[in-house]
């Protein structure tokens, strides 16, 4: 019996980030130009909620020139934005930058212009795919886009220099290609026309009516997770388009519609472009780690440094292992690490690489004679550089001691990569992670006579310590992974995780009756949806018990609020 899904009747495409470039790229450009942390403004735009200037513009509730002013004002409130960004970092297991903006003056028109100009360049691969779908006459082709009504008049501002309407349209990248893009589709469904926007479910239901199809008869392509999840909740099949390339999404769409959508020549060119991008990424990694390895001068050195090599498979998928490593310091399983300072954190959107440099404060358990010989103390510091590549599932870490580096240099290189072991997928359905460790230990600055023997003894002691700590490190990782993703079973019988969007209802209202249903929770201007998995005996009829993940999503990451007054109801 075949389990394959039927060929859809309709294909619906998002515009920004799918058919054309993403405005998110423009936001990131503006952030980089003005020295702001990656995603700082994007987080703020999202956190302003449905009543934010950007969201209201996409529903045609305000005109363009009012939007420019309000957009800039909203994104200049640094005190509020800093709290949002800290919450964003906390939810994603990231250490926020040591310093965030104390004041900011965002030009709403300048920022929005960059965003729009980035989102007017047509993706030739997607355009060709749509052309072939339409030519086949087998599908209804529609666009579902959050957009805005372009200005139709010059600004009424009393300023001396006011751009003309033509100049304003050019500033927004709307002076060309708009009509061409609309011609790709049988239906062009716009938030600015309907007064609804993604991820509002009503917008998707409206689209289904327009294309005259049931949810299971539609495939929808978008680049934003929350938009895809909303479509999935209605039963619509979804495909995510990534910023790096639309090729994987098109290949997936080809399987769904069972026809070729691009030429092999175009596919090969895109694969070559991606290969060059990967080469550039590899080059950056090489230069980073090469320069990092030789930052400490070594005036004297023994003939051959001691080395330590270690490798094993961790029984967790890569994403879980990477998050566990990220949360490794400080935590109850690594008490020897007493402090952590983030020196620099940056993201390269072109290569999708996150680079983090931090300094760890460590209380070592080195023998007293060695500490005394080298003139140190129990408190030492280590410089650590991490490169994370989520698209290729690569986590690479290099560390070198800062304390006593004149005498003892310890360089460590660690990687976490998806396991290629044949049995991994048999025993762990979600996959495993291969941990690889290499350390070089070199006693420098001690030479001549008895000092040579002392240097050799220090190196041997350090090498032995690495071996003794190897098993403990594995146990620490397992403890962190378990602690960070602690499973539990609620009264509804659902296995859940504390980071999930879940909720327990008061026992007094027979919470068990609503097992598996969705609760809509509103706090101030924020609304979330959470799944009922448990009951809460101490809760009275007005209160809910939200998981950490749901509470963070509702409060913008502020986990210190304690008890908050919310409005909630069972989704009907």
JOVENZI-V189211 format. One record per run of one state. SS is the DSSP state (2 for helix, 1 for strand, 0 for the rest). FROM is the first residue (numbers start at 0). TO is the last residue. If there is no record, write none. Layout:
BEGIN
ss: (SS:SS)
from: (FROM:FROM)
to: (TO:TO)
END
This chain:
BEGIN
ss: (0:1:0:1:0:1:0:2:0:2:0:2:0:2:0:2:0:2:0:2:0:1:0:2:0:1:0:2:0:2:0:1:2:0:2:0:2:1:0:2:0:1:0:2:0:2:0:1:0:2:0:1:0:1:0:2:0:1:0:1:0:1:0:2:0:1:0:2:0:1:0:1:0:1:2:0:2:0:1:0:1:0:1:0:2:0:1:0)
from: (0:9:13:15:16:19:20:22:33:39:47:48:51:52:58:63:74:77:91:107:118:121:122:123:136:139:145:164:171:177:183:186:190:194:200:211:214:217:222:224:233:236:240:246:257:263:293:305:314:317:326:336:348:352:363:367:374:378:389:393:401:407:418:423:427:432:443:449:484:486:489:494:497:501:506:509:510:514:517:523:525:536:544:546:547:555:566:570)
to: (8:12:14:15:18:19:21:32:38:46:47:50:51:57:62:73:76:90:106:117:120:121:122:135:138:144:163:170:176:182:185:189:193:199:210:213:216:221:223:232:235:239:245:256:262:292:304:313:316:325:335:347:351:362:366:373:377:388:392:400:406:417:422:426:431:442:448:483:485:488:493:496:500:505:508:509:513:516:522:524:535:543:545:546:554:565:569:571)
END
